[in-house]
Amino acid sequence: MNKLTSQTLQLNQLGSSRSGHGIHPLSHYLKALMLSAGLLVMGLISVIATADEPVNINLASAEALAEALQGIGPSKAVRIIEYREAYGPFEHIEELAAVRGIGLDTVEKNRDIIRLQ
């Protein structure tokens, strides 16, 4: 028996005696790690998939605005909706900078995905 096999057997025996169920505690750790990695990948795919999708700032919900636009969280998304309800639909992309908390830098970061119609 080589050294690695011997160490693996010792770990298995240790896991059996500690858990009382014959299941190695390391296997729980590995399962949790794999699950976490899977969820992270799914989250990244979701972010990547929505990052380049156009968003109509005259029609989108606050949730859709917050998800699609960089630098726009839930509170700024609500302000966008409040602004368009108060002043009507945006006619130019630059008008988005008139919303409190949104500057021209944020508008420029999102220019390629912002739609008005």
C-alpha positions as CSV (number, residue, x, y, z in Angstrom):
1,M,0.0,0.0,0.0
2,N,1.4,3.4,-0.9
3,K,1.5,6.4,1.3
4,L,-1.4,8.2,-0.3
5,T,-3.7,5.2,0.0
6,S,-2.7,4.7,3.6
7,Q,-3.5,8.4,4.4
8,T,-6.8,8.1,2.6
9,L,-7.8,5.0,4.6
10,Q,-6.8,6.8,7.8
11,L,-9.0,9.8,6.9
12,N,-11.9,7.5,6.0
13,Q,-11.6,5.7,9.4
14,L,-11.4,9.0,11.2
15,G,-14.5,10.3,9.4
16,S,-16.4,7.1,10.2
17,S,-15.5,7.3,13.9
18,R,-16.3,11.0,14.2
19,S,-19.6,11.2,12.3
20,G,-20.9,7.9,13.4
21,H,-22.5,7.4,10.0
22,G,-19.5,6.2,8.0
23,I,-19.6,9.3,5.9
24,H,-16.4,11.2,5.7
25,P,-16.7,14.8,6.8
26,L,-14.5,15.9,4.0
27,S,-17.1,14.6,1.5
28,H,-19.6,17.1,3.1
29,Y,-17.1,19.9,2.6
30,L,-16.4,18.9,-1.1
31,K,-20.2,18.7,-1.8
32,A,-20.7,22.2,-0.3
33,L,-17.7,23.5,-2.3
34,M,-19.0,22.0,-5.5
35,L,-22.5,23.4,-4.9
36,S,-21.1,26.9,-4.2
37,A,-19.0,26.7,-7.3
38,G,-22.0,25.7,-9.4
39,L,-24.1,28.5,-7.9
40,L,-21.3,31.0,-8.6
41,V,-21.1,29.9,-12.3
42,M,-24.9,30.2,-12.7
43,G,-24.8,33.7,-11.2
44,L,-22.0,34.7,-13.5
45,I,-23.8,33.4,-16.5
46,S,-26.9,35.3,-15.5
47,V,-24.9,38.5,-15.2
48,I,-23.1,38.0,-18.5
49,A,-26.4,37.2,-20.3
50,T,-28.1,40.4,-19.1
51,A,-25.1,42.7,-19.3
52,D,-25.4,43.4,-23.0
53,E,-29.2,43.2,-23.4
54,P,-30.8,46.5,-24.4
55,V,-33.2,48.1,-21.9
56,N,-35.8,50.7,-22.7
57,I,-35.6,53.3,-20.0
58,N,-39.0,54.6,-20.9
59,L,-40.8,51.2,-20.3
60,A,-38.6,49.1,-18.0
61,S,-39.4,48.3,-14.4
62,A,-37.2,49.4,-11.6
63,E,-36.0,45.8,-11.2
64,A,-35.1,45.6,-14.9
65,L,-33.3,48.9,-14.8
66,A,-31.2,47.9,-11.8
67,E,-30.3,44.6,-13.3
68,A,-29.4,45.9,-16.7
69,L,-27.6,49.2,-16.1
70,Q,-24.1,49.4,-14.6
71,G,-24.0,51.7,-11.6
72,I,-27.8,51.7,-11.1
73,G,-29.1,50.0,-8.1
74,P,-32.7,49.7,-6.8
75,S,-32.9,53.2,-5.4
76,K,-31.6,54.9,-8.5
77,A,-33.8,52.7,-10.6
78,V,-36.8,54.0,-8.7
79,R,-35.6,57.6,-9.2
80,I,-35.5,56.9,-13.0
81,I,-39.1,55.8,-12.9
82,E,-40.2,58.8,-10.7
83,Y,-38.4,61.1,-13.1
84,R,-40.1,59.7,-16.2
85,E,-43.5,59.8,-14.4
86,A,-43.0,63.5,-13.5
87,Y,-41.5,64.7,-16.7
88,G,-42.6,62.2,-19.3
89,P,-40.6,59.8,-21.4
90,F,-36.9,60.4,-22.0
91,E,-36.3,61.9,-25.4
92,H,-32.5,61.8,-25.3
93,I,-30.2,59.4,-23.5
94,E,-28.3,62.3,-21.9
95,E,-31.5,63.2,-20.0
96,L,-30.8,60.3,-17.8
97,A,-28.1,62.4,-16.1
98,A,-30.8,64.8,-14.9
99,V,-32.0,62.0,-12.5
100,R,-30.6,62.7,-9.0
101,G,-27.6,60.5,-8.3
102,I,-26.9,59.6,-12.0
103,G,-24.1,61.4,-13.8
104,L,-22.8,61.5,-17.4
105,D,-20.2,58.8,-16.6
106,T,-23.0,56.4,-15.7
107,V,-24.9,57.3,-18.8
108,E,-21.8,56.8,-21.0
109,K,-21.1,53.4,-19.4
110,N,-24.6,52.3,-20.4
111,R,-25.1,54.2,-23.7
112,D,-24.8,51.1,-25.9
113,I,-27.7,49.2,-24.1
114,I,-30.0,52.1,-23.4
115,R,-33.1,52.3,-25.7
116,L,-35.7,55.0,-25.7
117,Q,-38.3,53.2,-27.9
